[in-house]
Amino acid sequence: MTIEDLPTLNASLNSVSFVLLLCGFFAIKKGKRELHIKLMTGALVVSAAFLTSYLIYHFHVPSKKFPDLGWIKTVYFLILFPHIILATVMVPMILKTFWHAWRGEWDKHKKIARITFPIWLYVSVTGVVVYLMLYRWFV
């Protein structure tokens, strides 16, 4: 694997995180707490691997500019900007959500998870869309 392969790895990790998050959500809705814990822990680990890989990539490679494609570039930025803002905001939210679960503070966990979960899902899926737009669809 080379440094140029990391964007594809990152998109793959985002996809896996998305699937784990959805499965974790459905597990807790069906009352399967142990499965929920395993799936959400998996999502956390995969997201941490993504963040590590993302930072390594951008330490070595400058940001790629999106081509000037008129309205498509506008759509790209409409996806990218909220993605960046929410990705930054979600890290402490995820940690706080896990902290409450770790401590068995289920009411607090549930309250913040209702906000953290959709943001985490959004960031995961838009991360894949940004990758596809930047590295696959409009190259």
N, C-alpha and C positions, 0 to 999 in steps of 0.2 A: 504494500500500500504506500502511495506517495501522498505528499501534501495536497496535490491536485484532486485526490480521491475524497478528501474530507467533506466537501459540500454534499456529495452523494451519501456518504455515511451519515452526515448530520440529518439529511432529509429522511433517511431510513430510521434513524433513532427517533425523530419526531413522529413518524408514522407508528412506530411500535409504542411510543408513549401514548399516543391518541387511542390506540386499541386497548392498551392496559387500563387507561382511565375509564373508557366506556365499560369495559368488562367489570372493573371495580365498582362502578356506579350501579350496574345491574346486580352485582353480587350483594351489595348492601341492601338494595331494594327488595331482594328475595330473602333477606335475613341471614345471609351467609357471611358473618362477620370475619371469620378466619380467612376465608378466600378473599374478601375485600381487603384485609390487611396485607395479604401477600401481593395482590395485584397493585395496590396503591404504592407499596414499597418498591415493587418492580418499576412502576412509572417514575418514582423518585430517582431510583438508581439510573434508569435509562436517560432521564432528563439531565442528571448530573454528568453522565457520560457525554451527552450532546453538548452541554455547556463547556466541558473541558475541551472537546474536539473543536468546537466553534472558536474558542479563544486561541487555541494552538494555530488553527488555520489563519485567523485574522492577525496573529502576531507575525506570521511569515508572508502573508499575501495581502496586498492592499485591497480595499473594497472595490468590487466590480461595479462599473457604471452601467446602468440600464440604457439600452439604445434609444435614440430619439424616434419613437414610433407614434407620435401624436397622442391621441386619446388613450392608447394602450399604456403609455407611460404614466398618464394621470391615474388610470386604474391601478397600476403597479404601486404608485405612491399612496393611493387610498388604502391599499392593503398593507403596505410596508409600515407606514407611520403608526397606526394603532398597534400593529404587531410589536414594534420596538418599544413603545411606551408600556404596553401591557406585559411584555416579557420582562421588563425591568421591575415593574410593580409586583409581578407574581412571585418572584423569588422569595422575598420575605413573607409573603402570604402563605406560600407552600410550607415554608419552615415553621410558621406559627401554627398552621393546620396540623402538621405532623407533631409538633410539640404538645398540643392539646391532646391528641390521640395517645401519644406516648405516656402522658401523665394520667390518662383515663378520664380526662375532663370532657366527657362526651357532649354535654350541652354546648360548651364553647367550641369544640371541634366541629360539631354539626353546623353551628351558626356561621363560622368562617368558611367552612367547606362549601356552603351554598353559594358563596361568592367566588372562592378560589377555583372550584371545579370548572365552571363555564369559561373563566379566563384562561385556565390551563389548557382546556380543550381548544379554544380559539387560537391561542398562540401556537399550539402543536400543529393544527391544520393549516394555519396561514404560513407557518414556517415552511411547510411542504410546498404550498402554492408559490411563495416567494422563490424558493429554489427552482421550481419548474419554470417560472417566468424568467428567471435570471440566467439559468444554466442549460435549459433544455428547449423551451418553446421559442424564445426570441433571440437566439444566438447568431 
